[in-house]
Amino acid sequence: MEDIPDAQDRNESTDPPLLLVEAVGYAETRHWEVAPGAWLVDDGDGAVRCSCADRRCTLPGAHPLDPDWARQASAGPGAVRSWWTERPDASVLLPTGRSFDVLDVPETAGCLALARMERMDLQLGPVVVQPAAPGRIGRRLHFLVLPGGAARLPEMLRRLGWPPGRLDLVARGEGDWTVAPPSRIGSLGYAQWARSPSALNRWLPDAAELISPLAYACGRETPSARTARAAQPAPVG
């Protein structure tokens, strides 16, 4: 995974804020719509809180600023530059259901699936690593796929023999979002790219192309599958 650039490596007096650079880059280079999100505020005693000022915020630094955020999201570099000039610490939100949908899986299953997809020589799009959300254990991998995958996910899983709710595999489509690197989320780290956007992955895969290896990997991580593996006798050497 990529490291978040050290702020000390940037000349703060001349270089624009990193989040502004990245947000404008998503709009200019990928033509992705972007929306500013909440950010983290340091309380001065080592603790951080969400800029929304809600002490019980369940998505600190990882939610929209405005209820009408989906309509206001823009791929216009000028609008994006203006937003982050005004709020340089705002997290970068990418609406799903427009340029792409997201298949959201636990990191362990996602890494297993990613390795299998690469062996199968499948076309892959960008993949985001998301820090663990408050109250949840483990990071998540977000696989970017063509729009429309979220609506078809339940049927695709049923065809593979998985009833709804059995797998920790969810889709994010219209009305949802993913938090883009290098936004900071909660107190547990930054969103990062496992596979960065590039010229080679500009054309996104259809969800149907990735669903089989993702479902297989998530199936291996179900409690019953882990229990069955633990119960197997050790191989005789």
ROTOR-187922 format. One record per atom (N, C-alpha, C, CB): residue in three letters; chain; x, y, z. Coordinates in steps of 0.05 Angstrom, whole numbers. Glycine has a CB too. Example, Ala and Ser with C-alpha at 12.3 -4.5 7.8 and 13.67 -1.06 7.14 Angstrom:
<atoms>
    aa   ch     east    north       up
   ALA    A      264     -114      156
   ALA    A      246      -90      156
   ALA    A      264      -66      156
   ALA    A      226      -89      181
   SER    A      257      -45      142
   SER    A      273      -21      143
   SER    A      258        1      157
   SER    A      282      -12      114
</atoms>
This chain:
<atoms>
    aa   ch     east    north       up
   MET    A       17      -24        0
   MET    A        0        0        0
   MET    A       17       25        0
   MET    A      -19        0       24
   GLU    A        6       46      -10
   GLU    A       22       71      -12
   GLU    A       22       86       15
   GLU    A       11       88      -34
   ASP    A       45       98       21
   ASP    A       47      115       44
   ASP    A       35      142       39
   ASP    A       76      117       54
   ILE    A       23      154       59
   ILE    A       13      181       56
   ILE    A       37      200       57
   ILE    A       -7      188       79
   PRO    A       40      218       38
   PRO    A       63      236       38
   PRO    A       66      251       64
   PRO    A       61      255       15
   ASP    A       91      253       73
   ASP    A       97      268       97
   ASP    A       94      298       91
   ASP    A      125      262      107
   ALA    A       79      311      109
   ALA    A       74      340      105
   ALA    A      101      356      105
   ALA    A       56      351      126
   GLN    A      121      345      119
   GLN    A      147      358      121
   GLN    A      162      359       94
   GLN    A      164      346      142
   ASP    A      153      340       76
   ASP    A      166      339       50
   ASP    A      155      361       31
   ASP    A      162      312       37
   ARG    A      134      375       40
   ARG    A      122      395       23
   ARG    A      129      422       34
   ARG    A       91      391       22
   ASN    A      134      441       17
   ASN    A      139      469       24
   ASN    A      113      482       29
   ASN    A      156      484        3
   GLU    A      105      484       55
   GLU    A       78      494       61
   GLU    A       74      523       53
   GLU    A       73      491       90
   SER    A       95      538       49
   SER    A       92      566       42
   SER    A       86      569       12
   SER    A      117      582       49
   THR    A       93      549       -4
   THR    A       89      552      -33
   THR    A       71      530      -45
   THR    A      115      552      -47
   ASP    A       71      506      -34
   ASP    A       55      484      -45
   ASP    A       26      486      -36
   ASP    A       68      457      -37
   PRO    A        8      480      -54
   PRO    A      -21      479      -46
   PRO    A      -25      456      -27
   PRO    A      -39      478      -70
   PRO    A      -46      457      -11
   PRO    A      -52      434        7
   PRO    A      -55      408       -8
   PRO    A      -77      440       24
   LEU    A      -46      386        4
   LEU    A      -46      361      -10
   LEU    A      -74      352      -17
   LEU    A      -33      340        8
   LEU    A      -94      356        1
   LEU    A     -121      347       -5
   LEU    A     -132      363      -29
   LEU    A     -139      351       20
   LEU    A     -126      388      -31
   LEU    A     -135      404      -54
   LEU    A     -123      393      -79
   LEU    A     -126      434      -50
   VAL    A      -97      387      -79
   VAL    A      -84      376     -103
   VAL    A      -97      350     -112
   VAL    A      -54      371      -98
   GLU    A     -102      332      -93
   GLU    A     -114      306      -99
   GLU    A     -143      309     -109
   GLU    A     -112      287      -75
   ALA    A     -158      326      -95
   ALA    A     -186      329     -103
   ALA    A     -188      340     -131
   ALA    A     -200      348      -83
   VAL    A     -173      360     -137
   VAL    A     -173      372     -165
   VAL    A     -163      351     -185
   VAL    A     -155      397     -166
   GLY    A     -144      335     -177
   GLY    A     -133      314     -195
   GLY    A     -155      293     -202
   GLY    A     -110      300     -182
   TYR    A     -171      285     -182
   TYR    A     -192      266     -188
   TYR    A     -212      278     -209
   TYR    A     -208      259     -162
   ALA    A     -218      304     -206
   ALA    A     -236      317     -224
   ALA    A     -224      320     -252
   ALA    A     -245      344     -213
   GLU    A     -199      330     -253
   GLU    A     -186      336     -278
   GLU    A     -178      311     -293
   GLU    A     -162      353     -274
   THR    A     -166      292     -279
   THR    A     -154      269     -292
   THR    A     -174      246     -297
   THR    A     -131      258     -276
   ARG    A     -191      241     -277
   ARG    A     -209      218     -279
   ARG    A     -238      227     -286
   ARG    A     -210      202     -254
   HIS    A     -243      253     -284
   HIS    A     -270      264     -289
   HIS    A     -290      253     -269
   HIS    A     -279      258     -318
   TRP    A     -280      247     -244
   TRP    A     -298      238     -223
   TRP    A     -310      262     -209
   TRP    A     -282      221     -203
   GLU    A     -335      260     -202
   GLU    A     -347      280     -185
   GLU    A     -336      278     -157
   GLU    A     -379      277     -185
   VAL    A     -334      301     -144
   VAL    A     -321      303     -118
   VAL    A     -339      320     -100
   VAL    A     -292      315     -120
   ALA    A     -339      314      -74
   ALA    A     -353      330      -55
   ALA    A     -336      333      -30
   ALA    A     -381      318      -48
   PRO    A     -336      356      -17
   PRO    A     -320      359        8
   PRO    A     -335      346       31
   PRO    A     -315      389       14
   GLY    A     -319      334       48
   GLY    A     -330      321       72
   GLY    A     -320      333       98
   GLY    A     -323      291       71
   ALA    A     -329      323      120
   ALA    A     -320      332      146
   ALA    A     -290      326      149
   ALA    A     -337      319      169
   TRP    A     -278      337      169
   TRP    A     -250      332      175
   TRP    A     -246      330      205
   TRP    A     -232      355      163
   LEU    A     -222      323      213
   LEU    A     -216      319      241
   LEU    A     -203      343      253
   LEU    A     -197      295      244
   VAL    A     -211      349      277
   VAL    A     -201      372      292
   VAL    A     -186      361      317
   VAL    A     -224      391      301
   ASP    A     -162      371      320
   ASP    A     -145      363      343
   ASP    A     -154      379      368
   ASP    A     -115      366      337
   ASP    A     -162      365      389
   ASP    A     -170      379      413
   ASP    A     -147      389      430
   ASP    A     -187      360      430
   GLY    A     -122      382      422
   GLY    A      -99      392      436
   GLY    A      -88      373      458
   GLY    A     -105      418      449
   ASP    A     -103      353      465
   ASP    A      -94      334      485
   ASP    A      -89      306      473
   ASP    A     -115      332      508
   GLY    A      -85      305      447
   GLY    A      -80      280      433
   GLY    A     -106      268      422
   GLY    A      -68      261      452
   ALA    A     -129      278      430
   ALA    A     -154      268      420
   ALA    A     -163      284      396
   ALA    A     -176      269      442
   VAL    A     -179      271      379
   VAL    A     -190      285      356
   VAL    A     -220      282      355
   VAL    A     -177      274      330
   ARG    A     -233      301      343
   ARG    A     -262      300      340
   ARG    A     -269      309      312
   ARG    A     -276      319      361
   CYS    A     -294      302      304
   CYS    A     -303      309      277
   CYS    A     -310      339      276
   CYS    A     -327      292      269
   SER    A     -305      351      253
   SER    A     -311      380      250
   SER    A     -341      385      252
   SER    A     -300      389      223
   CYS    A     -358      365      250
   CYS    A     -387      369      252
   CYS    A     -395      376      280
   CYS    A     -402      345      242
   ALA    A     -377      373      299
   ALA    A     -381      380      328
   ALA    A     -400      361      342
   ALA    A     -393      408      329
   ASP    A     -408      340      329
   ASP    A     -425      319      343
   ASP    A     -406      300      357
   ASP    A     -443      304      322
   ARG    A     -406      301      384
   ARG    A     -388      284      399
   ARG    A     -394      254      395
   ARG    A     -390      290      428
   ARG    A     -418      247      385
   ARG    A     -425      220      380
   ARG    A     -424      213      351
   ARG    A     -453      214      391
   CYS    A     -410      229      335
   CYS    A     -408      224      306
   CYS    A     -397      196      301
   CYS    A     -390      245      293
   THR    A     -412      181      284
   THR    A     -404      153      278
   THR    A     -385      151      254
   THR    A     -428      136      274
   LEU    A     -381      173      240
   LEU    A     -363      173      217
   LEU    A     -345      198      218
   LEU    A     -380      173      190
   PRO    A     -329      200      239
   PRO    A     -312      224      241
   PRO    A     -294      228      217
   PRO    A     -296      223      267
   GLY    A     -296      251      205
   GLY    A     -279      258      182
   GLY    A     -286      243      157
   GLY    A     -251      252      189
   ALA    A     -310      230      156
   ALA    A     -316      213      133
   ALA    A     -344      215      124
   ALA    A     -309      184      140
   HIS    A     -357      238      127
   HIS    A     -384      242      119
   HIS    A     -388      269      105
   HIS    A     -404      239      143
   PRO    A     -409      272       89
   PRO    A     -413      298       75
   PRO    A     -418      321       95
   PRO    A     -437      296       56
   LEU    A     -412      345       84
   LEU    A     -416      369      100
   LEU    A     -445      379       98
   LEU    A     -398      391       91
   ASP    A     -458      373       76
   ASP    A     -484      385       71
   ASP    A     -504      363       64
   ASP    A     -482      406       48
   PRO    A     -529      365       74
   PRO    A     -549      345       66
   PRO    A     -554      343       36
   PRO    A     -576      352       79
   ASP    A     -548      365       22
   ASP    A     -552      365       -7
   ASP    A     -526      359      -22
   ASP    A     -564      392      -16
   TRP    A     -508      345       -9
   TRP    A     -481      341      -20
   TRP    A     -482      327      -47
   TRP    A     -465      325       -1
   ALA    A     -500      308      -51
   ALA    A     -501      292      -75
   ALA    A     -507      310     -100
   ALA    A     -521      270      -73
   ARG    A     -525      329      -97
   ARG    A     -531      347     -119
   ARG    A     -509      367     -124
   ARG    A     -557      362     -113
   GLN    A     -495      374     -103
   GLN    A     -474      395     -105
   GLN    A     -447      383     -115
   GLN    A     -470      408      -79
   ALA    A     -443      357     -113
   ALA    A     -418      345     -122
   ALA    A     -412      353     -151
   ALA    A     -419      314     -119
   SER    A     -386      357     -156
   SER    A     -379      367     -183
   SER    A     -353      355     -192
   SER    A     -377      398     -182
   ALA    A     -350      352     -219
   ALA    A     -325      345     -231
   ALA    A     -312      369     -244
   ALA    A     -330      323     -252
   GLY    A     -322      393     -237
   GLY    A     -310      417     -248
   GLY    A     -286      426     -231
   GLY    A     -330      440     -248
   PRO    A     -262      426     -243
   PRO    A     -238      432     -227
   PRO    A     -240      459     -213
   PRO    A     -214      433     -245
   GLY    A     -253      479     -226
   GLY    A     -255      505     -213
   GLY    A     -271      504     -187
   GLY    A     -268      525     -232
   ALA    A     -294      490     -188
   ALA    A     -310      487     -164
   ALA    A     -295      472     -142
   ALA    A     -337      473     -170
   VAL    A     -282      450     -150
   VAL    A     -267      434     -131
   VAL    A     -245      450     -118
   VAL    A     -256      409     -144
   ARG    A     -230      465     -134
   ARG    A     -209      481     -124
   ARG    A     -219      502     -104
   ARG    A     -194      496     -147
   SER    A     -242      514     -110
   SER    A     -254      534      -92
   SER    A     -262      521      -65
   SER    A     -279      546     -105
   TRP    A     -273      497      -66
   TRP    A     -282      484      -41
   TRP    A     -258      479      -23
   TRP    A     -296      458      -47
   TRP    A     -236      468      -34
   TRP    A     -213      461      -17
   TRP    A     -195      485      -11
   TRP    A     -197      439      -30
   THR    A     -198      507      -26
   THR    A     -185      531      -18
   THR    A     -198      543        7
   THR    A     -185      552      -41
   GLU    A     -225      540        8
   GLU    A     -240      550       31
   GLU    A     -237      531       55
   GLU    A     -269      552       23
   ARG    A     -236      505       50
   ARG    A     -234      485       71
   ARG    A     -211      465       64
   ARG    A     -261      469       76
   PRO    A     -187      473       69
   PRO    A     -164      456       60
   PRO    A     -162      429       75
   PRO    A     -138      471       64
   ASP    A     -175      426       97
   ASP    A     -174      401      112
   ASP    A     -197      382      106
   ASP    A     -173      407      142
   ALA    A     -216      390       89
   ALA    A     -239      374       84
   ALA    A     -231      347       72
   ALA    A     -259      389       65
   SER    A     -244      326       80
   SER    A     -239      300       68
   SER    A     -250      300       40
   SER    A     -251      277       85
   VAL    A     -240      282       23
   VAL    A     -248      280       -5
   VAL    A     -268      257       -8
   VAL    A     -224      277      -24
   LEU    A     -293      264      -15
   LEU    A     -313      243      -19
   LEU    A     -319      240      -49
   LEU    A     -339      251       -4
   LEU    A     -320      215      -58
   LEU    A     -327      209      -85
   LEU    A     -354      195      -86
   LEU    A     -305      191      -98
   PRO    A     -375      208      -97
   PRO    A     -401      196      -98
   PRO    A     -401      170     -114
   PRO    A     -421      215     -110
   THR    A     -414      150     -104
   THR    A     -417      124     -119
   THR    A     -443      125     -134
   THR    A     -415      100      -99
   GLY    A     -445      107     -153
   GLY    A     -469      105     -170
   GLY    A     -468      124     -194
   GLY    A     -493      112     -153
   ARG    A     -446      137     -198
   ARG    A     -443      155     -221
   ARG    A     -421      146     -239
   ARG    A     -438      184     -210
   SER    A     -396      153     -234
   SER    A     -374      144     -250
   SER    A     -368      115     -243
   SER    A     -350      161     -247
   PHE    A     -375      106     -219
   PHE    A     -368       79     -211
   PHE    A     -386       71     -187
   PHE    A     -339       76     -203
   ASP    A     -389       45     -183
   ASP    A     -399       34     -158
   ASP    A     -375       22     -143
   ASP    A     -421       12     -163
   VAL    A     -380       14     -118
   VAL    A     -359        3     -101
   VAL    A     -368      -24      -90
   VAL    A     -351       22      -78
   LEU    A     -351      -44      -91
   LEU    A     -355      -69      -77
   LEU    A     -337      -68      -52
   LEU    A     -348      -94      -95
   ASP    A     -349      -70      -29
   ASP    A     -337      -64       -3
   ASP    A     -334      -90       13
   ASP    A     -354      -44       13
   VAL    A     -309      -98       18
   VAL    A     -304     -124       32
   VAL    A     -283     -120       54
   VAL    A     -294     -145       12
   PRO    A     -281     -139       73
   PRO    A     -260     -137       94
   PRO    A     -232     -139       80
   PRO    A     -263     -159      115
   GLU    A     -212     -127       93
   GLU    A     -185     -126       81
   GLU    A     -174     -154       77
   GLU    A     -166     -111       99
   THR    A     -177     -172       96
   THR    A     -166     -199       93
   THR    A     -177     -213       68
   THR    A     -171     -216      117
   ALA    A     -204     -212       66
   ALA    A     -217     -225       42
   ALA    A     -209     -210       17
   ALA    A     -247     -225       46
   GLY    A     -208     -183       18
   GLY    A     -201     -168       -5
   GLY    A     -174     -173      -16
   GLY    A     -204     -138        1
   CYS    A     -154     -177        2
   CYS    A     -127     -183       -6
   CYS    A     -125     -210      -19
   CYS    A     -107     -180       17
   LEU    A     -140     -230       -7
   LEU    A     -141     -257      -18
   LEU    A     -153     -256      -46
   LEU    A     -157     -276        0
   ALA    A     -175     -241      -49
   ALA    A     -188     -239      -75
   ALA    A     -170     -225      -95
   ALA    A     -215     -225      -73
   LEU    A     -157     -204      -86
   LEU    A     -140     -188     -104
   LEU    A     -117     -205     -115
   LEU    A     -128     -164      -89
   ALA    A     -105     -221      -98
   ALA    A      -84     -239     -108
   ALA    A      -94     -259     -128
   ALA    A      -70     -254      -84
   ARG    A     -118     -270     -123
   ARG    A     -130     -289     -141
   ARG    A     -138     -276     -168
   ARG    A     -156     -302     -129
   MET    A     -148     -251     -167
   MET    A     -155     -237     -191
   MET    A     -131     -232     -209
   MET    A     -169     -211     -185
   GLU    A     -108     -225     -196
   GLU    A      -84     -220     -211
   GLU    A      -74     -246     -224
   GLU    A      -62     -208     -192
   ARG    A      -76     -269     -210
   ARG    A      -68     -294     -222
   ARG    A      -86     -301     -246
   ARG    A      -69     -317     -201
   MET    A     -112     -293     -244
   MET    A     -131     -298     -266
   MET    A     -128     -278     -288
   MET    A     -160     -298     -255
   ASP    A     -111     -258     -284
   ASP    A     -107     -237     -304
   ASP    A     -132     -221     -310
   ASP    A      -95     -248     -330
   LEU    A     -148     -217     -289
   LEU    A     -173     -201     -292
   LEU    A     -166     -172     -294
   LEU    A     -192     -207     -269
   GLN    A     -183     -157     -309
   GLN    A     -180     -128     -310
   GLN    A     -190     -117     -284
   GLN    A     -197     -116     -334
   LEU    A     -173     -101     -271
   LEU    A     -180      -89     -245
   LEU    A     -180      -59     -247
   LEU    A     -160      -98     -224
   GLY    A     -198      -46     -232
   GLY    A     -198      -18     -229
   GLY    A     -183      -10     -204
   GLY    A     -226       -7     -229
   PRO    A     -184       16     -197
   PRO    A     -171       25     -172
   PRO    A     -184       11     -148
   PRO    A     -174       55     -169
   VAL    A     -168        8     -127
   VAL    A     -178       -5     -102
   VAL    A     -169       13      -79
   VAL    A     -167      -34      -99
   VAL    A     -188       20      -61
   VAL    A     -182       38      -38
   VAL    A     -181       21      -13
   VAL    A     -203       60      -36
   VAL    A     -162       27        4
   VAL    A     -161       15       31
   VAL    A     -172       36       51
   VAL    A     -132        7       39
   GLN    A     -193       28       65
   GLN    A     -206       46       84
   GLN    A     -200       37      113
   GLN    A     -237       46       80
   PRO    A     -191       55      130
   PRO    A     -187       48      158
   PRO    A     -213       38      171
   PRO    A     -177       72      174
   ALA    A     -210       23      193
   ALA    A     -233       12      207
   ALA    A     -250       35      216
   ALA    A     -224       -6      230
   ALA    A     -276       32      212
   ALA    A     -295       52      223
   ALA    A     -298       49      253
   ALA    A     -323       49      208
   PRO    A     -306       70      267
   PRO    A     -310       68      296
   PRO    A     -329       45      303
   PRO    A     -320       94      307
   GLY    A     -321       29      322
   GLY    A     -338        7      330
   GLY    A     -336      -18      313
   GLY    A     -367       16      330
   ARG    A     -319      -17      292
   ARG    A     -315      -41      275
   ARG    A     -286      -49      276
   ARG    A     -324      -35      246
   ILE    A     -281      -74      271
   ILE    A     -254      -85      272
   ILE    A     -244      -89      243
   ILE    A     -253     -111      288
   GLY    A     -221      -80      237
   GLY    A     -208      -86      212
   GLY    A     -214      -65      190
   GLY    A     -218     -112      202
   ARG    A     -194      -63      172
   ARG    A     -197      -45      150
   ARG    A     -214      -58      128
   ARG    A     -169      -37      139
   ARG    A     -222      -41      108
   ARG    A     -239      -50       86
   ARG    A     -225      -44       60
   ARG    A     -267      -36       88
   LEU    A     -231      -60       40
   LEU    A     -222      -54       13
   LEU    A     -246      -47       -4
   LEU    A     -206      -78        0
   HIS    A     -244      -25      -19
   HIS    A     -265      -16      -37
   HIS    A     -256      -20      -66
   HIS    A     -273       13      -32
   PHE    A     -268      -39      -80
   PHE    A     -262      -44     -108
   PHE    A     -280      -27     -126
   PHE    A     -265      -74     -115
   LEU    A     -269      -10     -143
   LEU    A     -285        7     -161
   LEU    A     -293       -9     -185
   LEU    A     -269       32     -168
   VAL    A     -319       -9     -191
   VAL    A     -330      -23     -214
   VAL    A     -348       -5     -230
   VAL    A     -344      -50     -205
   LEU    A     -357      -14     -253
   LEU    A     -376        2     -269
   LEU    A     -402        8     -253
   LEU    A     -382      -12     -295
   PRO    A     -414       30     -258
   PRO    A     -440       36     -246
   PRO    A     -461       15     -252
   PRO    A     -451       64     -254
   GLY    A     -479       10     -233
   GLY    A     -500      -10     -237
   GLY    A     -495      -36     -222
   GLY    A     -503      -16     -266
   GLY    A     -470      -40     -213
   GLY    A     -464      -65     -199
   GLY    A     -478      -68     -172
   GLY    A     -434      -67     -194
   ALA    A     -482      -46     -158
   ALA    A     -495      -47     -132
   ALA    A     -523      -58     -134
   ALA    A     -496      -19     -119
   ALA    A     -538      -50     -154
   ALA    A     -566      -60     -156
   ALA    A     -567      -89     -163
   ALA    A     -580      -44     -178
   ARG    A     -546     -100     -177
   ARG    A     -546     -128     -185
   ARG    A     -533     -146     -166
   ARG    A     -532     -130     -211
   LEU    A     -521     -136     -144
   LEU    A     -505     -153     -126
   LEU    A     -522     -175     -114
   LEU    A     -494     -136     -104
   PRO    A     -546     -170     -103
   PRO    A     -560     -192      -90
   PRO    A     -566     -216     -109
   PRO    A     -587     -182      -79
   GLU    A     -573     -210     -134
   GLU    A     -578     -231     -154
   GLU    A     -553     -246     -161
   GLU    A     -591     -219     -179
   MET    A     -531     -231     -164
   MET    A     -505     -244     -170
   MET    A     -497     -263     -148
   MET    A     -483     -223     -175
   LEU    A     -501     -255     -123
   LEU    A     -493     -273     -101
   LEU    A     -512     -297      -99
   LEU    A     -494     -257      -74
   ARG    A     -538     -293     -105
   ARG    A     -556     -316     -104
   ARG    A     -548     -336     -125
   ARG    A     -585     -306     -109
   ARG    A     -540     -327     -148
   ARG    A     -531     -346     -169
   ARG    A     -507     -362     -161
   ARG    A     -526     -331     -195
   LEU    A     -491     -350     -143
   LEU    A     -467     -365     -133
   LEU    A     -474     -382     -109
   LEU    A     -445     -345     -127
   GLY    A     -499     -381     -100
   GLY    A     -507     -398      -78
   GLY    A     -506     -385      -51
   GLY    A     -490     -422      -77
   TRP    A     -503     -358      -51
   TRP    A     -501     -344      -25
   TRP    A     -527     -328      -20
   TRP    A     -477     -325      -25
   PRO    A     -542     -335        0
   PRO    A     -567     -320        6
   PRO    A     -559     -292       17
   PRO    A     -584     -335       26
   PRO    A     -577     -273       16
   PRO    A     -572     -246       26
   PRO    A     -563     -246       55
   PRO    A     -596     -228       22
   GLY    A     -542     -230       61
   GLY    A     -533     -227       88
   GLY    A     -513     -247       98
   GLY    A     -556     -227      106
   ARG    A     -507     -267       82
   ARG    A     -488     -288       92
   ARG    A     -459     -279       90
   ARG    A     -492     -313       76
   LEU    A     -453     -262       71
   LEU    A     -426     -253       66
   LEU    A     -422     -224       75
   LEU    A     -418     -256       37
   ASP    A     -398     -218       85
   ASP    A     -392     -190       91
   ASP    A     -382     -177       65
   ASP    A     -370     -188      113
   LEU    A     -400     -174       46
   LEU    A     -395     -163       20
   LEU    A     -418     -145       13
   LEU    A     -391     -185       -2
   VAL    A     -413     -119       12
   VAL    A     -435     -100        7
   VAL    A     -427      -83      -17
   VAL    A     -440      -82       32
   ALA    A     -447      -71      -29
   ALA    A     -442      -53      -52
   ALA    A     -451      -25      -45
   ALA    A     -457      -63      -77
   ARG    A     -437       -6      -56
   ARG    A     -444       23      -53
   ARG    A     -450       34      -80
   ARG    A     -420       38      -39
   GLY    A     -475       44      -82
   GLY    A     -484       55     -108
   GLY    A     -496       83     -104
   GLY    A     -504       37     -121
   GLU    A     -517       88     -118
   GLU    A     -530      114     -118
   GLU    A     -536      123      -90
   GLU    A     -555      114     -135
   GLY    A     -528      148      -83
   GLY    A     -534      160      -57
   GLY    A     -513      155      -36
   GLY    A     -560      150      -47
   ASP    A     -492      139      -43
   ASP    A     -471      133      -24
   ASP    A     -445      145      -33
   ASP    A     -468      102      -20
   TRP    A     -423      139      -19
   TRP    A     -398      151      -26
   TRP    A     -375      133      -16
   TRP    A     -395      179      -15
   THR    A     -351      138      -26
   THR    A     -327      126      -15
   THR    A     -309      150       -9
   THR    A     -313      106      -35
   VAL    A     -292      146       12
   VAL    A     -273      167       20
   VAL    A     -247      163        5
   VAL    A     -269      167       51
   ALA    A     -238      183       -8
   ALA    A     -215      180      -26
   ALA    A     -189      187      -11
   ALA    A     -218      198      -51
   PRO    A     -167      174      -18
   PRO    A     -141      182       -8
   PRO    A     -134      210      -16
   PRO    A     -119      163      -17
   PRO    A     -119      225        1
   PRO    A     -107      217       26
   PRO    A     -123      227       50
   PRO    A      -79      227       28
   SER    A     -149      225       50
   SER    A     -166      235       72
   SER    A     -160      219       97
   SER    A     -196      233       64
   ARG    A     -161      233      120
   ARG    A     -157      220      146
   ARG    A     -185      213      157
   ARG    A     -142      239      165
   ILE    A     -187      189      167
   ILE    A     -213      179      177
   ILE    A     -210      171      206
   ILE    A     -223      155      160
   GLY    A     -227      182      223
   GLY    A     -226      175      251
   GLY    A     -198      179      263
   GLY    A     -235      147      255
   SER    A     -192      162      282
   SER    A     -165      164      294
   SER    A     -147      141      286
   SER    A     -167      164      325
   LEU    A     -156      126      265
   LEU    A     -142      101      259
   LEU    A     -126      103      233
   LEU    A     -162       79      257
   GLY    A     -125      125      220
   GLY    A     -108      127      196
   GLY    A     -121      141      173
   GLY    A     -100      100      188
   TYR    A     -109      136      150
   TYR    A     -116      150      125
   TYR    A     -127      130      104
   TYR    A      -92      166      114
   ALA    A     -145      140       87
   ALA    A     -152      124       64
   ALA    A     -127      123       46
   ALA    A     -177      136       49
   GLN    A     -122      100       34
   GLN    A      -98       96       17
   GLN    A     -106       80       -8
   GLN    A      -76       82       32
   TRP    A      -90       81      -28
   TRP    A      -94       65      -52
   TRP    A      -80       39      -49
   TRP    A      -85       80      -77
   ALA    A      -94       16      -52
   ALA    A      -81      -10      -56
   ALA    A      -73      -13      -85
   ALA    A     -100      -33      -47
   ARG    A      -90       -2     -103
   ARG    A      -84        0     -132
   ARG    A      -92       28     -140
   ARG    A      -99      -22     -149
   SER    A      -72       45     -147
   SER    A      -77       73     -153
   SER    A      -91       76     -180
   SER    A      -51       88     -153
   PRO    A     -106       97     -183
   PRO    A     -117      104     -210
   PRO    A      -94      109     -229
   PRO    A     -135      129     -209
   SER    A      -95       97     -253
   SER    A      -74      100     -273
   SER    A      -86       98     -301
   SER    A      -52       79     -269
   ALA    A      -70      102     -321
   ALA    A      -79       99     -348
   ALA    A      -87       70     -354
   ALA    A      -57      108     -368
   LEU    A      -75       51     -340
   LEU    A      -80       23     -345
   LEU    A     -107       14     -333
   LEU    A      -58        6     -333
   ASN    A     -117       28     -313
   ASN    A     -143       19     -302
   ASN    A     -165       41     -305
   ASN    A     -139       13     -272
   ARG    A     -161       57     -326
   ARG    A     -182       78     -331
   ARG    A     -209       64     -337
   ARG    A     -173       96     -354
   TRP    A     -208       42     -352
   TRP    A     -232       27     -359
   TRP    A     -239        8     -336
   TRP    A     -229       13     -386
   LEU    A     -261       12     -323
   LEU    A     -267       -4     -299
   LEU    A     -280      -30     -307
   LEU    A     -286       12     -281
   PRO    A     -276      -51     -290
   PRO    A     -289      -76     -295
   PRO    A     -319      -76     -287
   PRO    A     -275      -99     -280
   ASP    A     -334      -94     -299
   ASP    A     -361      -98     -290
   ASP    A     -361     -114     -264
   ASP    A     -378     -113     -311
   ALA    A     -380     -108     -246
   ALA    A     -380     -123     -220
   ALA    A     -382     -153     -224
   ALA    A     -404     -114     -204
   ALA    A     -395     -162     -246
   ALA    A     -398     -191     -251
   ALA    A     -371     -204     -255
   ALA    A     -416     -195     -275
   GLU    A     -351     -189     -264
   GLU    A     -325     -201     -269
   GLU    A     -310     -206     -243
   GLU    A     -309     -183     -287
   LEU    A     -316     -191     -222
   LEU    A     -301     -194     -197
   LEU    A     -317     -209     -175
   LEU    A     -294     -166     -187
   ILE    A     -343     -213     -179
   ILE    A     -359     -222     -157
   ILE    A     -352     -250     -149
   ILE    A     -388     -221     -165
   SER    A     -344     -268     -167
   SER    A     -338     -295     -160
   SER    A     -313     -297     -141
   SER    A     -333     -312     -184
   PRO    A     -290     -285     -148
   PRO    A     -267     -286     -129
   PRO    A     -273     -271     -103
   PRO    A     -243     -275     -143
   LEU    A     -288     -249     -105
   LEU    A     -294     -235      -80
   LEU    A     -312     -252      -62
   LEU    A     -308     -208      -86
   ALA    A     -333     -264      -73
   ALA    A     -351     -281      -57
   ALA    A     -336     -305      -45
   ALA    A     -375     -290      -74
   TYR    A     -318     -317      -61
   TYR    A     -303     -339      -52
   TYR    A     -286     -331      -28
   TYR    A     -285     -350      -74
   ALA    A     -272     -308      -30
   ALA    A     -254     -299       -9
   ALA    A     -270     -292       16
   ALA    A     -238     -275      -18
   CYS    A     -293     -278       12
   CYS    A     -310     -271       35
   CYS    A     -322     -297       48
   CYS    A     -332     -252       27
   GLY    A     -328     -317       32
   GLY    A     -338     -341       43
   GLY    A     -318     -356       60
   GLY    A     -347     -360       20
   ARG    A     -293     -353       54
   ARG    A     -272     -366       70
   ARG    A     -269     -352       97
   ARG    A     -245     -365       56
   GLU    A     -279     -327       99
   GLU    A     -276     -311      124
   GLU    A     -302     -311      140
   GLU    A     -269     -283      117
   THR    A     -322     -327      132
   THR    A     -346     -329      149
   THR    A     -339     -344      175
   THR    A     -369     -343      134
   PRO    A     -353     -339      197
   PRO    A     -346     -353      222
   PRO    A     -347     -383      219
   PRO    A     -366     -345      244
   SER    A     -366     -394      204
   SER    A     -368     -423      201
   SER    A     -344     -434      186
   SER    A     -394     -431      187
   ALA    A     -335     -420      166
   ALA    A     -312     -429      150
   ALA    A     -287     -428      167
   ALA    A     -309     -412      125
   ARG    A     -283     -407      182
   ARG    A     -260     -406      199
   ARG    A     -260     -428      220
   ARG    A     -258     -378      213
   THR    A     -283     -433      232
   THR    A     -286     -455      252
   THR    A     -279     -482      239
   THR    A     -314     -455      264
   ALA    A     -289     -486      215
   ALA    A     -284     -512      202
   ALA    A     -254     -515      196
   ALA    A     -300     -514      175
   ARG    A     -241     -494      187
   ARG    A     -212     -496      182
   ARG    A     -197     -501      208
   ARG    A     -201     -471      168
   ALA    A     -205     -488      230
   ALA    A     -191     -492      255
   ALA    A     -194     -521      265
   ALA    A     -200     -472      276
   ALA    A     -216     -533      258
   ALA    A     -222     -560      268
   ALA    A     -208     -582      252
   ALA    A     -252     -565      268
   GLN    A     -198     -575      229
   GLN    A     -185     -595      212
   GLN    A     -159     -604      226
   GLN    A     -178     -584      184
   PRO    A     -153     -630      225
   PRO    A     -129     -641      237
   PRO    A     -104     -630      222
   PRO    A     -129     -671      237
   ALA    A      -83     -627      237
   ALA    A      -58     -618      225
   ALA    A      -47     -639      206
   ALA    A      -38     -611      247
   PRO    A      -36     -631      183
   PRO    A      -25     -651      165
   PRO    A       -2     -667      177
   PRO    A      -14     -637      139
   VAL    A       -1     -692      171
   VAL    A       20     -709      181
   VAL    A       45     -706      164
   VAL    A       11     -739      182
   GLY    A       66     -697      176
   GLY    A       91     -693      161
   GLY    A      109     -716      161
   GLY    A      105     -669      172
</atoms>
